[in-house]
């Protein structure tokens, strides 16, 4: 399912969050929205979810216009994962994961079957399913959040800094796992991060943004080899630095 | 399923309450009294005489909290008869100080549905009293002498500072002012003045304690105080409905009690600790029934049932109405806030005033008490539901809606469970407060532990007051404990674990 932005702008008070943003995200691929915090990438994600409307321009999903007023028509097509997981603290892992399917009136058999598939996908033991979110580690919580987003098998997966609060080793593991899952499922993935290496590792396309504007859209190699502006080079290099710190001494 | 059966049992409870009220409407002689010793005794005498005649069963509604409550009850037909005073009728009920004397009042009341008997034979006139020591020290003999001593502290019964036949009129007639004026329960006045906390109190001329506490009545040198002849305040149709009883009451009571006798009966109750029924029986010759400890324990059991009923029904209804109101307050900005504010306004009405408002609509007894208690029980529940729901992380609500849950599903599966701990805290507060407030129900004949407290206050009997106050305190603690346990059922385990209350 293709997601496209056409001349989209959005202000919050006096702040321009997104300015004349146009871009197309092809079906079945993993796209990374990259930029420092406050660059407008989360706003774009929330527009796709129909949580906010653009002031001008259109957001279309599979050719249909996404608006807050008609959100429910398209929400079935999307799974959503946020930083920290956004899990319901009063529900067990299993209840969190199955909530959406229950609301849609799935049978118990269908739910059980699907939960087993997802458990295997993210590598979660059955005895973990009756724990509560507070009893899980950060990485486990994100895997539950991913299961929940995938429960009803939506063609689009939206992730907003899902690994942002995890420590480096867990983050590294989950990045590998996510890449494997994205490739296996073939969904249209829109992945928001500010981490250049995460973007390079996961993204089939990378959309670099600053101050609400699109800077460059393309594969990581394109950004690295043919930077559209000085900003692209600076952004890539700034985060590149720690790995090559010895060069500077 | 569990929730549904709970709703059904509440509905059954409400229905049972209605049925009880309808059933109690059979023809009985309903005798009332206000909540001070003399009125208790006179009320009891009326009740005993009526029982001796045996024309109809007698239903006692003693200890009604104020003139307004007793009169509203009489006017509404909730009681048939209670002892009143001509002066009170002139000033407080007719609002006309020129209508004095039994005949003039009776003429004025004609056609209003209520009337009065001839004088019972004594006059319980208002007066001001100081301790003999203070009187001698300051050379106080008359009310006019007070003009020289505005530094004195006065304490007066509820309503006295507002009644035209009370302080405002007195101030106008004599031009006296006091620096410090307080309101005090009738039965506490004498202790307060004897301990020197206050210098001046309002008294009635038949009060038993005048002698015991060595007080001096200040001479009403300008003749301000109206005559307060004791009469039977009665519904106009009483003589037709209960002709033999009315005949017997007039024979026994009209001109039957003089000041000395009344003062003596007051003293027997107030100072010697005799029970009201026993003292009344001394006058009527009736056997006063079971007395002493057995009666107290039986009373406490009955009052416990009544009290529990008041609290459970009032809080039950408040939960049923309050949680939706709280949700509404959280959801609908204007209407919701308006609902929240009105519930808060209700809370600011003094409880006794709220009870008085209820009488014209619901009469006296359990119904108005339940309505008033329900209104008081609402606020903590509505407010906590509101706070609980507004305080939920908006991201969770957003997530719920994105997962495909509609508004009702989100409310049921996400919002109410997440707010459950706050809501339960509100219900707990409400229940504990209601246990306390329900003691006021006795002032309008609503039953419960307050009946013992009111009677204890009227009889100056600390044990009786404790017999009402202690069980009320215990019940409040029991409710608290019960709700702590209920928390474990209602509040989801995951939430309790998150908040460090694993179990």
HADDOCK unambig.tbl for C-alpha pairs under 7 A between the chains (distance, minus, plus):
assign (segid A and resid 75 and name CA) (segid B and resid 402 and name CA) 6.31 0.50 0.50
assign (segid A and resid 86 and name CA) (segid B and resid 395 and name CA) 6.98 0.50 0.50
assign (segid A and resid 86 and name CA) (segid B and resid 396 and name CA) 6.28 0.50 0.50
assign (segid A and resid 88 and name CA) (segid B and resid 396 and name CA) 6.78 0.50 0.50
assign (segid A and resid 89 and name CA) (segid B and resid 494 and name CA) 5.99 0.50 0.50
assign (segid A and resid 89 and name CA) (segid B and resid 495 and name CA) 5.91 0.50 0.50
assign (segid A and resid 89 and name CA) (segid B and resid 498 and name CA) 6.92 0.50 0.50
assign (segid A and resid 90 and name CA) (segid B and resid 418 and name CA) 6.72 0.50 0.50
assign (segid A and resid 90 and name CA) (segid B and resid 492 and name CA) 5.75 0.50 0.50
assign (segid A and resid 90 and name CA) (segid B and resid 493 and name CA) 6.77 0.50 0.50
assign (segid A and resid 90 and name CA) (segid B and resid 494 and name CA) 4.25 0.50 0.50
assign (segid A and resid 90 and name CA) (segid B and resid 495 and name CA) 4.55 0.50 0.50
assign (segid A and resid 91 and name CA) (segid B and resid 494 and name CA) 6.05 0.50 0.50
assign (segid A and resid 92 and name CA) (segid B and resid 494 and name CA) 6.91 0.50 0.50
assign (segid A and resid 100 and name CA) (segid B and resid 403 and name CA) 4.90 0.50 0.50
assign (segid A and resid 100 and name CA) (segid B and resid 404 and name CA) 5.77 0.50 0.50
assign (segid A and resid 100 and name CA) (segid B and resid 405 and name CA) 6.72 0.50 0.50
assign (segid A and resid 103 and name CA) (segid B and resid 404 and name CA) 6.49 0.50 0.50
assign (segid A and resid 103 and name CA) (segid B and resid 405 and name CA) 5.63 0.50 0.50
assign (segid A and resid 132 and name CA) (segid B and resid 494 and name CA) 5.58 0.50 0.50
assign (segid A and resid 134 and name CA) (segid B and resid 498 and name CA) 5.74 0.50 0.50
